[in-house]
Amino acid sequence: MFIALAPPDDAKDELAGALQPVYEQYPQLRWNRIEDWHITLAFLGGLPVAAVPVLRAVLAQLAASCPPLKLSLNGGGHFDERLLWSGIQGELEGLHLLADDVRNLVRTCGVTFQERPLRPHLTLARARRGERTSIPSAAAALADFAGRPWQTERLHLVGSNGSGPGTIRYRDIEAWRFGGKARPGRPHLSCPTDATS
């Protein structure tokens, strides 16, 4: 399970168009489905079912108190010659603040998760075992891509069908529209007192 943002369809279509020659040149990569593209704010891992209602309530409040962010997809890069990504540009300070708020709220609710530094990106593909040479070349092919700006619409709580050698499928558990008009200060939200740990 994770909490994320998703680019709108037209921004994803724009990147998919730029990727067409890369898809054709590197079919051996494990390409993510376009409908699964997202920007992870907090990776929560496996959670007990009882934690979901608690998170639903507080994430809805958080989204309602935060304004949309203006972002764009930009360029390409890789992590350890293993994972291909598109970068994120725009209101990055606001993106980091939102991720901090999300993580602090989840932590306040007693949900433990693996803390990773936020490196804003959209994962496109992974190298198959023993085959990493394609990833840097694929990233270089995206170096000049500059997508149009778009506004974030919703905060998403996403679940997956599990992990393993097969393709992972993601599904929205719920998504909440951003509602704040401005961000003069950080939202002061707390978890319900009956939160599960």
Buried (B, 14 or more C-beta within 10 A) or exposed (E): BBBBBBBEEEBBEBBBEBBEEBBEEBEEBBBBEBEBBBBBBBEBEEBEEEBBEBBBBBBBBBBBBBBBBEBBBBBBBBBEBBBBBBBBBBBEEBBEBBBBBBBBBBBEBEBEBEEEEBEBBBBBBBBEEEBBEBBBEBBBBBEEBEBEEBEBBBBBBBBEEEEEEEEEEBEEBBBBEBEBEEBEEEBEBEBEEEBBE
